[in-house]
Amino acid sequence: MSTRQVEVTIIGAGIAGLSLATQLKLDNPDLDITVVGPVDDRNQRISTWLPNAHDPSPLLRACIDKHWGSWQFADLVGKQHQHSAQAWRYVTLDGRRFKQAQAELADQLGVVQIHDSCHRVKGMGKGYQIFCGDHTLLSTQVVDTRPPAIPESTVKQQFVGHTIVCEQAHNYRSPMLMDFSVAPIANDGLTFIYCLPLSERELLVEATTFSPTLQAQEDYEACIERWLATHLPSSSTWRLSDTETGVLPMGPTQPINADLVRCGIAGGAARASTGYAWHGTQRQVQRMAARFTTSSTLSTLPSYSLRARWMDRVFLRVLKHQPESVYQLFMAMARDLPGDLFAQFLCDEGGWTPCLKTIQVAPKRPFIRALWRS
Ligand SMILES: Cc1cc2nc3c(=O)[nH]c(=O)nc-3n(C[C@H](O)[C@H](O)[C@H](O)COP(=O)(O)OP(=O)(O)OC[C@H]3O[C@@H](n4cnc5c(N)ncnc54)[C@H](O)[C@@H]3O)c2cc1C
């Protein structure tokens, strides 16, 4: 057993933990930081919107595989609507490569990495005792990024994604964000297919639900198979190259230890109306690091504006009671919002304008009724 005194311990070597560690160390080269957590080599394809005006860091740029200025939606009968954007682009990055690159950067900067799980954190008068493998750390500050529990009542984004390689080129040129023309998997929510053309012959096809109830993986796989059977030419053959799965919170979670500062999904960085967490996590990391620079203190800072959190609460009430109205909202956004405003709205960027435009196109009655529901 070894015992070591450190200034900052970050629990979890996922996207949030490693991003926070490197940002803190870049801003404060003398800060003594330890990251505790097994090497996270899960396959994760992460997609998000980035403003064209924003130049990604070289590390992030090296992880971006592809980007698009347009994306599509399909309604219940398969009618398609396309968004085109001028100021924003939809990018897809290799999450596993990003974590590897962040871990290498952390190493170069002098962040200590302990690849053990943390068993317990015990608060002491002026710090914490962290137990992991053969190590005990005595740490002045701790940030927890371990995945929180998702209560039964919280709506979840659950998905299974298959990366397939087609024998011949497929016809997809831009991402299909939501194709609702599939048989529902969840009876108490929404079901749709998400399809990302990774290359001329490679597709990531994900069956996704927004629902409080978890469904069996086979149901998602059957949904993907049916979609492929109707959306690829009948003569085409393909092979499965990868599978990824996820359950993301769209609403309240239960932290492993509510007394600790938290970051990433553990810190509420998943957008409640979508489950998307990349943008919120990176913004939270920047905010926490900036606050640390001025106060030398780490605290859980919100990833989203009050405005976005309020709109998401209303959205989730509608999703719980009238999921078909949320389908209508997404289709109204697909039809009537310009691509740039849609991207800004989902990323909670651009102030009030994207929100007001979304309210303008939304079906009014269910959302007004939801304002009075608890
Ligand atoms: C397959 C997949 C695809 C996704 N795609 C997108 C996307 O396209 N766009 C988007 O915006 N978001 C996406 N997300 C959501 C989000 O961006 C990711 O979930 C992201 O990984 C969240 O990062 P995190 O660090 O907050 O949490 P996690 O990735 O869950 O990291 C938590 C870390 O804690 C570690 N840990 C757990 N227990 C312990 C312990 N006892 N001790 C030490 N460490 C521990 C885990 O090993 C893990 O590394 C996706 C999620 C998944 C799972």
The ligand as a MOL file (V3000), in Angstrom:
LIG
                    3D

  0  0  0     0  0            999 V3000
M  V30 BEGIN CTAB
M  V30 COUNTS 53 58 0 0 0
M  V30 BEGIN ATOM
M  V30 1 C -21.2060 4.8620 -27.3840 0
M  V30 2 C -21.4650 6.2930 -27.0400 0
M  V30 3 C -21.5980 7.2280 -28.0530 0
M  V30 4 C -21.8550 8.5800 -27.7470 0
M  V30 5 N -22.0060 9.4660 -28.7650 0
M  V30 6 C -22.1910 10.7640 -28.4750 0
M  V30 7 C -22.2850 11.7150 -29.5280 0
M  V30 8 O -22.2710 11.3510 -30.7010 0
M  V30 9 N -22.4040 13.0240 -29.2040 0
M  V30 10 C -22.4420 13.4560 -27.9110 0
M  V30 11 O -22.5290 14.6720 -27.6740 0
M  V30 12 N -22.3950 12.5700 -26.9010 0
M  V30 13 C -22.2700 11.2500 -27.1510 0
M  V30 14 N -22.1870 10.3460 -26.1160 0
M  V30 15 C -22.3850 10.8530 -24.7610 0
M  V30 16 C -21.1060 11.3950 -24.0860 0
M  V30 17 O -20.4330 12.3040 -24.9030 0
M  V30 18 C -20.2390 10.2640 -23.6730 0
M  V30 19 O -20.9970 9.4010 -22.8500 0
M  V30 20 C -18.9720 10.6480 -22.9330 0
M  V30 21 O -18.1790 9.4950 -22.8740 0
M  V30 22 C -19.2210 11.1520 -21.5270 0
M  V30 23 O -17.9820 11.3570 -20.9150 0
M  V30 24 P -17.7680 11.3360 -19.3460 0
M  V30 25 O -16.3210 11.3980 -19.1340 0
M  V30 26 O -18.6700 12.3400 -18.7170 0
M  V30 27 O -18.3350 9.9290 -18.8530 0
M  V30 28 P -17.8090 8.4740 -19.1730 0
M  V30 29 O -17.4030 8.3660 -20.5950 0
M  V30 30 O -18.8780 7.5490 -18.6680 0
M  V30 31 O -16.5020 8.3290 -18.2890 0
M  V30 32 C -16.5350 7.9630 -16.9580 0
M  V30 33 C -15.2530 7.2490 -16.6420 0
M  V30 34 O -15.2830 6.8270 -15.2880 0
M  V30 35 C -14.6320 5.5770 -15.2200 0
M  V30 36 N -15.0200 4.8890 -13.9930 0
M  V30 37 C -16.1700 4.2550 -13.7150 0
M  V30 38 N -16.1210 3.7540 -12.4600 0
M  V30 39 C -14.9200 4.1000 -11.9480 0
M  V30 40 C -14.2710 3.8820 -10.7020 0
M  V30 41 N -14.8660 3.2130 -9.6940 0
M  V30 42 N -13.0350 4.3760 -10.5130 0
M  V30 43 C -12.4060 5.0850 -11.4900 0
M  V30 44 N -12.9750 5.3060 -12.7000 0
M  V30 45 C -14.2140 4.8320 -12.9150 0
M  V30 46 C -15.0700 4.8480 -16.4820 0
M  V30 47 O -14.1570 3.8220 -16.8070 0
M  V30 48 C -15.0330 6.0030 -17.4920 0
M  V30 49 O -13.7960 6.0700 -18.1280 0
M  V30 50 C -21.9730 8.9940 -26.3860 0
M  V30 51 C -21.8690 8.0230 -25.3920 0
M  V30 52 C -21.6270 6.6990 -25.7070 0
M  V30 53 C -21.5420 5.6870 -24.5870 0
M  V30 END ATOM
M  V30 BEGIN BOND
M  V30 1 1 1 2
M  V30 2 1 2 3
M  V30 3 2 2 52
M  V30 4 2 3 4
M  V30 5 1 4 5
M  V30 6 1 4 50
M  V30 7 2 5 6
M  V30 8 1 6 7
M  V30 9 1 6 13
M  V30 10 2 7 8
M  V30 11 1 7 9
M  V30 12 1 9 10
M  V30 13 2 10 11
M  V30 14 1 10 12
M  V30 15 2 12 13
M  V30 16 1 13 14
M  V30 17 1 14 15
M  V30 18 1 14 50
M  V30 19 1 15 16
M  V30 20 1 16 17
M  V30 21 1 16 18
M  V30 22 1 18 19
M  V30 23 1 18 20
M  V30 24 1 20 21
M  V30 25 1 20 22
M  V30 26 1 22 23
M  V30 27 1 23 24
M  V30 28 2 24 25
M  V30 29 1 24 26
M  V30 30 1 24 27
M  V30 31 1 27 28
M  V30 32 2 28 29
M  V30 33 1 28 30
M  V30 34 1 28 31
M  V30 35 1 31 32
M  V30 36 1 32 33
M  V30 37 1 33 34
M  V30 38 1 33 48
M  V30 39 1 34 35
M  V30 40 1 35 36
M  V30 41 1 35 46
M  V30 42 1 36 37
M  V30 43 1 36 45
M  V30 44 2 37 38
M  V30 45 1 38 39
M  V30 46 1 39 40
M  V30 47 2 39 45
M  V30 48 1 40 41
M  V30 49 2 40 42
M  V30 50 1 42 43
M  V30 51 2 43 44
M  V30 52 1 44 45
M  V30 53 1 46 47
M  V30 54 1 46 48
M  V30 55 1 48 49
M  V30 56 2 50 51
M  V30 57 1 51 52
M  V30 58 1 52 53
M  V30 END BOND
M  V30 END CTAB
M  END
